[in-house]
Amino acid sequence: ARLYGVATRRQREAESLAELGRHISQSLDPQEVKQQIVNSVRALFQTRVSALFRLDPDSDALLVLARSGEFGGVDPNLQLPHRAGLSGLAVSERRPVASSDILNDPRLSFTPEARADYERAPFRSALAVPLIIKEQVVGVLSVGDRLGRVFTDEEKQLAQAFADQAAMALENARLFEETTVRRRVAEALLDIGQAVGSTLKLKQVLKVIAQRTAQAINAERCALQLLRGEELVPVMGQFADGHSDPALWAKLKAMRTYKLEETPAHAQAIRTRRPVAVEDTTTSSLIPASWIETFGISSALVVPLVHQDQVIGTLVAERTGGPSLWRQEQINLAMAIANQAALALENARLFEESRRLVEDLKALTQELGVKNRELDTFVYTVSHDLKAPLVTLQGMAELLMDGYGQALDEQGQHFLDRLKANARQMEQLILDLLALSRIGREGHSAETVPLREVVDGVLLEWGGRIRAKGISVICHELPVLWGLRTQVDQVMSNLIGNAVKYSGEPAEPVIEIGAKDAAGEGGDAMVECYVRDNGIGIDPAYHEKVFEIFQRLKETESEGTGVGLAIVKKIVEGAGGRIWVESARGQGATFRFTWPKAPGAHRNESA
C-alpha cells in the first residue's frame, strides 16, 4: 500500500509536471513565459509565493524577472548579491536547497534592512533551484511558504525537473525573441536602405526613418533633430500608423530650435553617446515639463545619431499612454536604426551640398564662358581694328622708300628699315593673337590626321631656313592622330619652327621628330609626340614661363611674337593632352605633348 501510494503520488507529479511543461511552452513571448513559470511552480507546490531571478553576468547579482503571490514588505525589485540568501546558496552549490526558517538558518546572512523586510513577509520557509543552461547557471527559481514547512528530497527533485523545463522554455523564448528582433531590425533597415537607395531627397528619407523606427520599437511616434552648435533643430516627426497631426507638428516647428540645456535627455544622450530611456516622465527631470504638457509625453527614448565619431543629432521615440518600460531589445533596435539614420542623413547632406556645388559650378562655368567670349571678341575686334592703321603705316613706309629712298642717308634708311621690320612684327603679332582667340571656335569636326603628312608640309615650309643653317632632320615613324588638322598643323609648325630659330651654332645641328603610344588619365589611347633639337636650350627656371603669352627667350636675337607656345599649349590642352619641355641651357630642348589617337589608328609605314 505504501509503495502504491508513492507510485500514485509520483504519477500525479509527473502528470502535473508534463502539464506545466505544456503550459509554459505554449507561448514564446518572454514576459508571458516568465509569468507562467512562477504561476505554475507556485501551483505545483501549493506555496504562498514564487519568484524567478536572472543571474546578471556583469554585476554577479540576482535580478527579479517575475513574481507570483503577495510578498508583503519585500521590495518588488529586490536584487540579491550572488551569494546572499537561499537563492544565492542555490547558485553557489548548483543544486536545490531548502530551509524551513530562512531568518534563523545558519547558512544564510542578511543585512539589517533585508532581515526587517523578511520579518514582515508572509513566508519564512523557502526552496530555491538553480536554472542551468549549457552547464551555466543563468538564474534561480524559488518558492516560499509559511514558517516551518519542510521541503522533502522528492520535492527538491521535482522542483529541479520543473526548473530544467523552465530553463529550456526561457531559452526558447529568448532565442525566439532574438530572432524576432533581428527580423524587425532587418526589415526596418531594409526599408530605410531602400529609401536611401531610391532617393537622396532628405525629407523623404527622414520620413521613412521616423515612421519605421516608431513601428519597430512599439512607440507611438518618432522625431529627428539635427545638432547645430549647442542647439537642436527639429527636422522630421512621424506617427507609427502613418497618420498626420498638423497641429502637433506646428507646435514642434514653432520651437524652431531649442538649446541643449533645455532638454536634459537629449543633452545626456549627446554627451555620453548612449541611449537615454525615460520610463515615466512625471517622475523624471530629463524631459521638460513644458514638453510633457504640450506633447503629452509619458515615456521617451532618446538615441544619439553618430556619424564618423561625430554626433550630428538625436532620434527620440515617444509614448503617451502612461509610464512604460523600454526593453533592452527595443533600445538596441533603436540604436541600430539610428546608425543607419545618421548615415542616411549624412549622405543626403553631402548630396545636397554636391548639388549646390554643381549648380554653382555651372553658373561659374557659364559666367566664365561669357567672359571668355567677351575677351575673344575684344581680342578679335582690337586685332582687326589695328590692322587698318598698320596697313597704312606699311604702305606709307613703302612709298617713302620708293620716292625718297635715294635722298636719305645711311642712318635714315636704317630707321626706315627698322620701321618696316617693326610693322611686319606687329602684323605677325596681330595674326598670332587672332589665331589664339579662334582656338576652339573653328567650327569643324575632328577627323583622322596623318601626322607624317602634317610634318612633311611644315618641313617644306621651313625648308629654306633648314638648308641655310645646315640642319639635319630625323623623322621617325609617326602615327595617325584624331583631331582638327589645322590645330595639329599649328602645333607642329610652332614646335619645328622654334627648333629651327633657336638651333644656335652647333657643329652639326639636328632636329629629331618622333612619337610613341601612351595612356591618358582615363585610360584612353594617346600618343606622345616630341620635337628635339641640340640648340641653345632653356634654363629649367623658365620651363613653365615659355608657355605663357609674350614670353620669349632673351639669349638670342630671333623673330617671334612670344605667342606661339601659348597657342600650342591652348590647342594641346583643349584636345585633352598636355605639353612640357625637357631642357637645360646649352644642351638643346625636347618639347613633348600628348594627343588622342584615332580609333583603330595605324602607324604610317612611310620612311
C-alpha positions, 0 to 999 in steps of 0.5 A: 500500500505504501509503495502504491501510494508513492507510485500514485503520488509520483504519477500525479507529479509527473502528470502535473509536471508534463502539464506545466511543461505544456503550459509554459511552452505554449507561448514564446513571448518572454514576459508571458513565459516568465509569468507562467513559470512562477504561476505554475511552480507556485501551483505545483507546490501549493506555496504562498509565493514564487519568484524567478531571478536572472543571474546578471553576468556583469554585476554577479547579482540576482535580478527579479524577472517575475513574481507570483503571490503577495510578498508583503514588505519585500521590495518588488525589485529586490536584487540579491548579491550572488551569494546572499540568501537561499537563492544565492546558496542555490547558485553557489552549490548548483543544486536545490536547497531548502530551509524551513526558517530562512531568518534563523538558518545558519547558512544564510546572512542578511543585512539589517534592512533585508532581515526587517523586510523578511520579518514582515513577509508572509513566508519564512520557509523557502526552496530555491533551484538553480536554472542551468543552461549549457552547464551555466547557471543563468538564474534561480527559481524559488518558492516560499511558504509559511514558517516551518514547512519542510521541503522533502528530497522528492520535492527538491527533485521535482522542483529541479525537473520543473526548473530544467523545463523552465530553463529550456522554455526561457531559452526558447523564448529568448532565442525566439525573441532574438530572432524576432528582433533581428527580423524587425531590425532587418526589415526596418533597415531594409526599408530605410536602405531602400529609401536611401537607395531610391532617393537622396531627397532628405525629407523623404528619407527622414520620413521613412526613418521616423515612421519605421523606427516608431513601428519597430520599437512599439512607440507611438511616434518618432522625431529627428533633430539635427545638432547645430552648435549647442542647439537642436533643430527639429527636422522630421516627426512621424506617427507609427500608423502613418497618420498626420497631426498638423497641429502637433507638428506646428507646435514642434516647428514653432520651437524652431530650435531649442538649446541643449540645456533645455532638454536634459535627455537629449543633452545626456544622450549627446554627451555620453553617446548612449541611449537615454530611456525615460520610463515615466516622465512625471517622475523624471527631470530629463524631459521638460515639463513644458514638453510633457504638457504640450506633447503629452509625453509619458515615456521617451527614448532618446538615441544619439545619431553618430556619424564618423565619431561625430554626433550630428543629432538625436532620434527620440521615440515617444509614448503617451499612454502612461509610464512604460518600460523600454526593453533592452531589445527595443533600445538596441533596435533603436540604436541600430536604426539610428546608425543607419539614420545618421548615415542616411542623413549624412549622405543626403547632406553631402548630396545636397551640398554636391548639388549646390556645388554643381549648380554653382559650378555651372553658373561659374562655368557659364559666367566664365564662358561669357567672359571668355567670349567677351575677351575673344571678341575684344581680342578679335575686334582690337586685332582687326581694328589695328590692322587698318592703321598698320596697313597704312603705316606699311604702305606709307613706309613703302612709298617713302622708300620708293620716292625718297629712298635715294635722298636719305642717308645711311642712318635714315634708311636704317630707321626706315628699315627698322620701321618696316621690320617693326610693322611686319612684327606687329602684323605677325603679332596681330595674326598670332593673337587672332589665331589664339582667340579662334582656338576652339571656335573653328567650327569643324569636326575632328577627323583622322590626321596623318601626322607624317603628312602634317610634318612633311608640309611644315618641313617644306615650309621651313625648308629654306631656313633648314638648308641655310643653317645646315640642319639635319632632320630625323623623322621617325615613324609617326602615327595617325592622330584624331583631331582638327588638322589645322590645330595639329598643323599649328602645333607642329609648325610652332614646335619645328619652327622654334627648333629651327630659330633657336638651333644656335651654332652647333657643329652639326645641328639636328632636329629629331621628330618622333612619337610613341603610344601612351595612356591618358588619365582615363585610360584612353589611347594617346600618343606622345609626340616630341620635337628635339633639337641640340640648340641653345636650350632653356634654363629649367627656371623658365620651363613653365614661363615659355608657355605663357603669352609674350614670353620669349627667350632673351639669349638670342636675337630671333623673330617671334611674337612670344605667342606661339607656345601659348597657342600650342599649349591652348590647342594641346590642352583643349584636345585633352593632352598636355605639353612640357619641355625637357631642357637645360641651357646649352644642351638643346630642348625636347618639347613633348605633348600628348594627343588622342589617337584615332580609333583603330589608328595605324602607324604610317609605314612611310620612311 
